[in-house]
Amino acid sequence: MGRPTKSTKKALPVAEVAQAPIEEHPAWWVYICPSITGVQRQCVQVCVRVMGGAMTESLDVVQGKGGRHGTTTDVQGYVVCLPSHYDSYLMLREDSYVPLVTPTWIFRSVLQNSQVLLPTDRFSANPTKVFSSVVMYCVQVDVDPRKVIAALMVNGGGQLVSLPTNAATHVLCLRNSGSDYTQAVEWQRQTKSMLDDVATNVALVRDGCDRFAAGGCKGSLPDMVVQYLLGQCGLLSPQIVSYDWVQECVRQGRRVPETDFSFPDNATPSPSSSANEPPLTLQDLIDTCQKQTIYPPAPASDDLWKDLSQHAPRSEAMVGEAIVFARHIPSSLQVRMRHALEALGAAVLPSHDLVKATYVVCGYQSGAEYSAAFTLHKPVVSMQWVAACIAAKAIVATSPLATSLVRQTLYAPSRRHGGIPGMDACVITLSGFSARSSPTRDDIQALVRLSGACYLSVLSSHTTHLLCLEPTGEKFKRSIAWGLTNVVKLEKQKAHDDKECADQLGSTKTPKAASSQYAFLLTGSHEDMAMDASIVMALGGTVLETRRAFDMSCTHVICKHLKRTEKVVCGMASGKWILTPAYLKQCLAKGTFVDEAPFEWGGATSSKRGSGTVDPRIWPPVAQYWRQEIATGRSHGAFHGKKFGLYGTDSMTPPADMCRRIIHAAGGTILDRPSDYVREERRWKSGDGECERMMM
């Protein structure tokens, strides 16, 4: 493939923009890490002013706390830092959307000259994003290997382009031959002199920045400054590497030196090819940056939040719902979600109107909106829940009774920003999942990405884990033949106990006890149960999915109103903890399961916080009475040693199955055969039987 056709239209001068009075009303704020010094800092400052932003020395300002009297603002903030200082600023993401980016982000934004800042996800300062700021194209690579490289590159924060371009920082070749390889070598040779020129003229770069800033950042950037920006972006003397470089970066979890993976004749010019090619100039590189779309205006994944009002008639599926977004959600996603939700009839409110919200959307379990939602008992959901509602054009249930554990996990905010520690080293391939499987392929892919792992659609040597719906299929057979050690079968029934992705819902504090000691049955509305379930799972407990039925394996029953439901009656009869929802709120506040006594229905020291009405036919202290009797061994249940026969089960009210569960919960025995009824009734009439007849 030859060199890209050179445009006859002269490229626009780089960043020819008049400086606006940004100090009063900046378009956005930037905090520059103190570790960025010298000419690099000068260039960042100049580029920020060129693009219409302003610098600040206050981290509060970039968090949106720069309003008068400590109020928040809608002005976006950014932190420009080096990967070595990324952890120092990570806390900012807990409350607000503050991208942490490398200087390359602002440099390439200026070089693109679109007056629109580039997406930040390809310039992350996160050191685990080993390909951050990398733009690569591949030559001599087939379709399937290209898919693998693309997945690894995107997961590592880089960008893979389809065609050769001198706007790339890296060229991946399988061998040192062929026209594409020769062309890359020639581009490298011609731009190497520009890179050397910058290295020996740093003083000219510094002087150019000073003069440009003194002139109000108007007009074009000096050529030497532009040349420095190109060098910082890796566009001068691009790296030519083998496939092993990508493999080694992924294996070590860091950017390894390219020189160890280059070809021996990279520096050797090719007279035959260069004779027909005009020399590559600074203007050619500027032209490429300005006219080739290397970075799409929005990530492809954001198509999910497209404005439905442009593609379908307005719906009333969410009329009456009021949604509030947490400020730590990226502003671009907020705009897309708002358009889609409004097309379904929902109202999107500002965060200060949270008291009016029916749902609060959070990316993770932190920030002012998340805390306020729990204080006000508002349902807290994730962006995946919004996506599901948009796809279904209806309110999607989140309760344990109405949805699977996988979707409960997806519909709840993640535990923290950035995924599960250590999962960034995992490359996961799926086998056996489809659009009709349970869980679906899309659901598992979403869980993989939320965990921080890399999803790979094809099984390759990079795959560290193969997750199978069933231990069958071509991928499973190949993984065994290759000796892949981490082949995992999805265990649907045990998922709430040992599924690592559920850690996304966890508390930042370590639970006091294992989940087997805290098995909960929940009651109330779907919204109440969804909130309670998220707390239980966050603390490492188990939520039993039984719909309305009682489960003897439970340890706690949560009920806001004390009614004669099956769960409450059976829970009392079997000596379980019958608690108000305030118990879980206190557990969440403490980060662990706390003492139950202050929240027990009918307890002498119980608190009435969060409790509702009591059925007048229930004596509340009976809950504590039977719990203590059974716990101390003084009793084995109110019906212990008694036998029951059920008559007329087809028309019985309550239903016969419920009656059976109540009797069993209280320690009684059911006589199932008619012959047993007759025998026990005779013994009962004679005075030596223990059968209690239930005629219903």
N, C-alpha and C positions, 0 to 999 in steps of 0.2 A: 504494500500500500504506500503510495507516494505521500509527499508532504501536503497538508491541507491547502486548498486553493486560497491564495492571498487575495483579500478584498481590495478592490480598487478605491473604496471609500476610506479616506484617512481616519484613523482612530481618533476619538475625542481626546482632548488633553486630560490627563489623569486628575480627577478630583477638582475640576474647575467649578468651585462652589463658593459663593459669598458667605462670609461668616455672619450668622444671625445673632441677635442679642440673647445668647443662651443662658447667661447668668440669671436673668429674670425668669424666663420660662423655657427651660431646656426641654428638648424632645426626649432625652433620656440621660441617665447619670452613669458614670463609670468611676469605680474605685480601682486605682492601680496599686497592686501589691508593692510594698517597699523593696522587695527583693529584685524588682525590675528597675535597673539603674542605667545611667549613662545614655548613650545614643539610642538604645532600644526604648528607653522610657520617653525620650524626647519625641521619637517617631510615633509612639502610641498616643501621646498627648496631641500631636499635630493631627493625626488621623481621626481622633475623636472629635476634634473641633471641625475638621473638614466635613464629617458626616452629620454634624448638627447636634452633637452631644456636649456634655460638660463634665469636668472632673470634680470629684469631691473627696475629701479626706475622712468622711464620716460613713461608717457602715450602716448607720441608721437611715441615712438618706437613700442608699441603694436598696434598702428594704422597703422603701415607700413610707418611711416615717419622717419625711422632711417637711410635712405640712406645718402650718402655724399651730402653736399651742399643743404640739405633740400629735396632731392628727395625721392620718395616713393620706397618701396621695396615689394617683393612678399612673405616675410617671415610672417607666420601667428602669430598673437598675441592673448593672452588670459588674462583675468583678473580673479584672484581667490579672491573672497570676500564672505562676509556673507550676508544673505538676508537683514539684517538691514541696509546695506550700498549699496544696489543694485541701488537705485535711484541716488546715487552720480556718478555712472559711466554709466548710461543709455545713456547719450549724445554721448558716443563713437560710439554707434550703428548707429547714423544718417549718418556718413560718411564712416565707414569701418565695415567689419564683424569682430567684436571682441566679442567672447562669454564671458558672465559673468557667472562664474561657482563657485560652492562651493568646498572646499578642497576635498570632497569625490570623485570628478571626477578624480583627479590625483592619489588619494590613490587606487581606484579600478582599474585604468589603470595599476598601478604597480603590484597589486595583480593578475591581469589577465595574466601578463607576456608575452604578445604577441608582445611587442615592437611596438604596434600600439595604439595610443590614442583612448579612447572610445568616442562614439558620445556624444556631449555636451548637447543635448536636454533633457536628463534624469537627468542632474545635475545642472539645472538652479538655479541661485541665486535669481530669481524673487520670491518675497514673495507670490505672488498670485498662484504660482505653489506649492500647498500645499503638493503634494506627491513627490516632487523632491527628488531623491536619494533613494526612496522606491522601494524595490523589493518584491512583494507579490505573494503568491500562495494561492488558495482557496481550501477548502475541504468542502464536504457536500453541495455544491452549484450547482443548476441545470443550464442548458444551457442558458436560457434567462437571469436570474439574473447575470450569469457570464459575459454576453455581456454588461450589464449595468455597472458592476464593472470595466470591462476592459476599457470602454469608459471614465468613470470618472477618472480612474487611469491615463490613457494616457494623457487626457486633463489637469490633475493636475501635469504632469511632472514625473509620476512614471512608473513602469514597472510591468506587470502581467505575470507570468510564468505559464505554464500549469501543471507541475508536482512538487511534494514535493522536496525541495532541501535545504541543509543547507547553500546555498549561498543567501537565501532570508533574508530580514530584518523583514518581517511581515508575519504572517500566519492568514488568515481569516477563522474562524470556525463559524458554526451556533449553535453548541452545544458542551458541554465539554464531549464528549464521542466518541468512535470509534478509530480504529487503527491509522488513520492519526493524529488525535488530540493527542493521547498518544505519538506518535513518536515526534511531535513538542514539547510537554512538556519535553520529555527526552533530546532533543537537547538543549532546553533552559536551563535545569538544568545543563547539562554537561559543557556548555560554560560559564555559569555564573561565575564559579570559575576563568576562564581566564580573564574575564572582571574585576573582583575584584583584580586580580593579577596586571593588568595594573594600576589600580587606586592607588595601594599602592607602585608602583615602577616607578613613573614618572621620578625619577632621573636616573634610568637605561635606560629609553627610550632616555632621553636627552644625556646621555653619549654615547649610541649606535650611535645616529645621529652624534655626534661630531667625534667619531672614524671612522665611515664610510666615512664622508666627508673628514677627514684628509688623508684617504687612497686613495683619488681620486674617490670615489664612485665605486670601483671595487669589484667584487665578489658578495656574497650574503648579503642581509640586515640582521642585527642581529635579532634573534628571538623575542626579546622584542619589537623592532621597528615594526616588522611584526604584532605582537599581538596588538600593539597600532593601527595600520592601520585597522585591522579587527574590533576593537572596534569602531573606528570612522565611519566605514562604516555600523555599526549596525549589524554585523554578529556574535557578541558575545552576547549571551542571546537574541535571536530574540523575537520580540513582538508577542504575541498571542492575537488577538482582535476579537470582534464580528462585525457583519455587521453594527451595529450602529455607530462604530467609523468612517467608511467611510462616512456615512450619515452626521454625525455631522461636520466632516472636511469640507465637501462641503457646508453645511448650513452656517457655520460660516466664511468660506473663509480663514481658517488658520489651521495649524496642532495642533490639540488638544491633551492633554496628553493621552497616551494609557492606563495608569493605571485605568482610569475611565471606560474603556470598555473591561477589561480583565475578565477572568473567575475566580471564587473564588479559585479553586484548581490548578492554574497554577504552583505554586511552589511545589506541591506535587508529589514526584517521584512515578513511577509505577514499583514496583519490578518485576512483571510478565513479562513486556516487556523488562526491562533493563537486565534481567538475560541472555537473548540470544544475546544481542547486545554488541560488543566490545566498549570500551570507545572511545568517539570522541576526536581526538587529533588535535593539531595545524596543523600537516601535512595533516590531512583529509580535513580541511577547505581550505588549500592552494591548494590541489589537486582539490577540487570542483571548486574553482575560476578559475583555469587554464584550466580545461577540459570541463566545461559546458558552453555553449554559452548562457549567460544571456542577453547580449546586442548584437544584430545583428550588423555587421560592418557598415550597412547603414540603415536608417529608411525605412520601407516598402513603404512609400509614394514616395520615390525617384525612384521607378521602372518606374515612368513616364518619367524619363530622361535617360532611358536605351540607349545604343549605337545602333542605328538603323542599322548601317553598318554591325552588326553581325547577323541581323535577316531579312534583306530585301536588295534587290539591291539598289545601290545608285540612288538617284533621282536628277533631275535638277529643282525641283519646286522652289527653292530659289536661283538659280544661279544669281549672280549679286548683291545680298543683302549683306551688311556688318553690322555685329552686334557688339555692344560694351556692356559689362556687367558692371554695377555699382559695385564698390568695397565693398558695404555693403551686397551684395549677398554672401551667404556661398560658400566657395571655392569648396566644394564637389558638390554642385549644378551647379556651373559654369562648372566644368569638364564634368558632365553628359549632360548638355545642349549643350556644345560645340560639343561633339561627335555626338549628334543627329542632330544638325543644319548643321554640316559639311557633314553628310550623305545625307542631302537634297540639298547640293550644296552651302550653304551660307558660307561666310568667317567671322570668329570671330576675331576681332581686339583688341589689347590692348587699355586701356583707353586713353592713350596719343595720339591715332590716331582717336579720336572721330570726328574730322572734316570730316573724310572720311566715317563715319557711315551713314547707311540708317535707322537704328533703334537703340535706346538706351534702354536697359532693366534695369529697376529699381524695387526694392522691395517696396520702399516708396519714398515719395516726399522730399528727402533731399540728401545731398552729392554733391561732386564736379561734378560728371557726370550728375546728374539731372539738376543742375544749368547751366552747359555748354550746355546741349542739348537744353534748352529753349533759351539761348542766340543765338545759331546757328540755331534755328528753326528746330531741329531734332525731329522726332516722338518719343515720350517716351511711352514705353509699359511695361507691367508687365510680370512676369514669367508665369502667367496663359495664356497670349497671346502666349508665346513660346510653351507651352504645346498644345494649340489649333492648332498651325501651324504644330507641329510634328504629331498630330493625323490626321489632314486633309491632310498632305503632300502638303501644299500650303500656300500662304500668306493669313491670315485671316483678313478680313476687320474690322476696328475699328470705322468707322464713324457712327454717329447717323442715317444716312440714310440707312445703310446697316446692322445694328445689333441692338439687343434689349438693353434696358437700363441695364438689369442685366449683360449682357456680356460687355457692355461699362464699367461698374463698375469693372468687373473682369479683363479687359484688360488694365486698367489704374493702375498706382502705388498707393498703399495705402497712406493714409494721413500721417501716422506715424508708426514707429516700435512699435509692441506690441498690435495692435488692438484698438478698441474703449473703452475708460475708462468705467468700470462698466459692460461691456458685459461678463467678465470672470465669473460673478455670474449667468449667464443665461445658462440653459440646454434646448436645443431646439430639438424637435421631429417634423418630417415632415409627412404630410398626403396628399395623392392624387397626388404627383409628381412622374414622371416616366421618362424613357429615351426618351419618345415621347412627354411629356408635354412641355408647353411653359410658364415659363422657365423649364428646365430639372431638375431632381433631383440632378444630379451632380453639376449643376451650383449653386443651392441653398445651397447644402452642402458646396461648396467652399466659398460662401459668409459667411455662418455661422462661418466657421473656421477662415476666414480672420478677422472677426469682433472680434475674441477672445472668442467667446462663445463655449460651449461644444455641439457637435452634438451627439444625442442619437438616434439610429435606432429604438428602441422599446419604446413605451409609458410606463412610469413607474412613481412611486411616486416621483422620482427625477426631472421629467420634469417640468420646470417652464413655458415654452411657447410651444404651439402646433401651428405650421404654416401650414395652410390648403390652398390647391389650390382652393377647393370648400368646403363649410360647409356640407360635407357628409362623409360617410365611417365609418368603425368600430372604428378607433382611435378617430374620432370626437365624436361619440356617447359615447364612454367610458369617454372621457374628460369631457363631460357634466354631465355624471352620477357621476363622481368623484368630481365634483365641481371645476375643474381647471379654474381659472379666466382668465388666459392669453391665450385665443384661438383666433388666428389672421388669418384673410383671406387675402391672397395676393391680393392687389389692383393693377392690371397691369397698368391702365391708370394714376393713381395718384402716381405711384412709385417714380417719380422724385421729387415729392413735400414732401412726408412724409416717405419715406423708410429710416430707420435708417442706413442701411448698406452703403448708398451713402455718409454718413459722412466720410467714408474711403478716399474719394476724396477731402475732404475739406481743406481749408487753415488753418494754425495755428492761423490766426487772425480772429476775428469775423466780418462777413459781415456787411456792413452798412445798408442794406435794405433787405426786404423779396424777395423771388424769383418771386412773382407776379409782382413786379415793374421792373424786368429785365428778359424779355422773348425774347430770341434771335433766329433769323433765320440766318443760316450760309451758305456761298457759298464757292466755290473753290474745290480743290482736296479732295479726301477722307482723305489723311494724314493731310492736313490743317484743315479740319473740325474736325478731331479727336482731334487734339491739342487744337483747340479753344473750343471745347465742354468740354474737361477736365478742362479748366480754368473756364469756366462759372459755371460748376457744383461745382468746388472747392470753389467758392465764394458764393454759395447758389443761383445762378440763375437757369433759366430754358432754356433748349434747345428744341425747337419745332421740331418734326420729321415730315416733310411734303414732303420729297423728293424735287422735283423742284417747288412745288406749294407755293403760298403765303398764310399766315395765318394772319387774321386781329388782332388776339390776341397778336401778337408780339409787342415789344416795340423798338427793335433794329435789324438792319440788318448789318451783317459784310461782307464786300466784299473787296478783294485785288485789283480787277480790276473793274472799273465802266463801266459795259456793260448793254445793253438793255435786261437783263433777267427779268423774271416775278417778282422775289423777289425784285429786285432793282426798277423797274418801279412802282410796287404796293406800295413799301415802301415809295418812293418819293410822290406818289399821295395821300397817306393816312397820310403823316406827321410824319413818323417814323424817328428815328435816323439812318442815313446811315453812317457807320463808317469804318475806315480802321482797319486791324488786330492789328495795333500798340496799339489800345485802350486796347485790352485784355492783351497784354504784360505788359502794364503799370499797369493795375488792378492787375495782378499777382504779380508784384514787390511791390505794395503797400499793398497787402492783402485785398483789398476791391474795390468796383466799384468806379471809379474816375469820374471827370468831363468829359463829352463827347465832349464839344466844340472844344478842340484842335485837335480832331481826326475826325471831321465831314468832309465828302466830300464836297468841295465847300465853306466851311466856311471861313470867313475873317481871323480868327486866327488859322486855322487848320494847323497841321503839316503834311508833306508829308512822314514821316517815315513809312516804311512798305507798302506804297501804290504802285500800279502798273500802268497799262495803263488806258487811258480814251477813250471810244468810241467817235469819233469826232462828232457824231450826238447828243451827250448829252452835255448840258450846266451844268457843275457841281454845280453852285450856286443854281440851281432850288431845290436841296435837302433841303438846309437850308431855302429857301424861303417858300416852302409849309409847312415845319415843323413849322416855326414861325407863318405863317398865321393861320394854324389850331389850334396851341397851344393857341394863343391869342383870338381865336373866331372870327377873322376877316373873316374867310372863313370856309366852311364845306367841301371843296374839289373842284377841278377844274370842276367836272361834277355835282356838287350839283344842284338839281332841274331839271336836264336834263334826258330825257328818250331815250332809245336806243332799236332799233329792229335789230336783227341779221338775215341775209339772207344767204342761202347757207352754213349752219353750218357744213354739212358733209365734205366739201372740203375746209374749211376755213383755212387760214394761217395768223397769228398764230391760234392755235386751238380755237374753240368756248369757251371752258371752261376757257382758259386763258383770253380771251377777257372779259368774264363775270366778272372774278375776278378783272381785271384792272378797269373796269367800277365801280364795287362796291367799290373798294378801293378809287376811286376818288369821291365817293358820288353820283354816277349816279344810274339810275334805268333801269332794263331790262324788256322789254315787251315780255312776253312769248307766248301769244296767237295771232294767225293771225288776229282775229277780232280787237284786240287792235292796231295792226299795221295800219289797214285800217282807224280806227277812228282817231288815232293820226296823220296819214299822211294827212287826210283831214283838220284837225285843223292846221297842219303845213303849208299847202298850202294856207289856208285862212288867215294866219298871226297871229293867236292867240294860236297856239300850241307850245310846247317846245320839240317836238321829234326831235332827231338828228339821221338821217339814216346812218347806217354803211353798205355799200355794199362791200362785200368781196367774 
